[in-house]
Amino acid sequence: MSLRAGIVGLPNVGKSTLFNALTAANVEAANYPFATIEPNVGVVPVPDERLAAINSVIETQRVVPAVVEIVDIAGLVRGASEGEGLGNQFLGHIRTVDAILEVVRCFDDPDITHVEGSIDPIRDIETIETELILADLQVAERRLERWERAAKSGDKAQIEARDVARKVVDHLGRGNTVRAGEWTDREVSVIDQMEMLTARPILYVCNVDESGLLGNAHTRAVEDWATARGEPVVVICAQVEAEIAQLDPSDQAVFLADLGLKEPGLHTLARATYQLLGLRTFFTAGPKEIRAWTIVAGTKAPQAAGVIHSDFEAGFIRAEVYRIEDLLEHGSEAALRAAGKLRIEGKDYVVEDGDVLHFRFNV
């Protein structure tokens, strides 16, 4: 599963500090714009208590969580759509991701400069949104010109693409993101060809200082703004998370308790990113390995098997399926089978989040 999310934001909002904490990478986090010139990529585990639940019943040699791929992208500034700052690089890099994690500065610190000279998270969000809309508008207008020429042939597909492009250009021209529009499935298929930046789902990451972990006026403004648009928000202190990431696991619990937190904010962020990408988890369990596997919502059993190995999909016969809660209740897979809680599903079965699967196949 190659879906990935990109961390974006204005310079000096804490993007690289957050990325360092997420990936335990040593990415430069400097107090000046464009410390991150090339995109940095990390693979981040997704905490899932269901793995431990399965392991409480089934002994195994190792437990492997699902992961998400995170890309740290150079900071955007006003005018990026016209090439300001590292605008062209930024826009090129962001086109490679499937979802956006927008880090928004929600803390005051006179020692850390802000590219706009003051702290105003809504202004910062609108700055980035405007630049992405303008970049999309340029692309959409070029697509429209191409499809207008092609539509003169009378080809129905080209005419339909032209009409959708006209609608998208009008929508963007009114200052709206593509994801805020109402589109039919056929229109979405055309929009997908256009690779619109503002069609990507977005999660706002409010970066606070330690005093703002439970929220502050800045985070509440972002939450109100995002809620009105039906978009998710996570509050996190990137600096604290970077410190937590450096601690031994035995010391992390004490540190978190002192902060009044139940778990690192990175856990919440990883899960929220996973959900933002529209991903789901199924599990395999045995004496060698208990593993969480990633699929997109709506995946059928043969394709889920193919995530493990292409031979599993090609030779798929059936899937044996059970739920974790049934495993905990009955205490073993043998007891599940005896109780009739282990189902046999075929090629049309849509795998549900949380299923534990054994695949039967023939190569």
ABEGO torsion letter per residue (X at the ends): XABBBBBBEBBGAGAAAAAAAAAGBBBBBBBBBGABABBBBBBBBBBBAAAAAAAAABBBABBBBBBBBBBBBBBBBBGAAAGBEAAAAAAAAAAABABBBBBBBABBBAABBBAAGBBBAAAAAAAAAAAAAAAAAAAAAAAAAAAAAAAAAGBAAAAAAAAAAAAAAAAAAAGBBAAABBBBAAAAAAAAAAGBAAABBBBBBBBBBAAAAAEBAAAAAAAAAAAAAGBBBBBBBAAAAAAAAABBAAAAAAAAAAAGBABBAAAAAAAAAAAAAGBBBBBBBBAABBBBBBBBBGBBAAAAAAAABAAAAAABABBBBBBAAAAAAAGBAAAAAAAGABBBBBAABBBBBGBBBBBBBBX
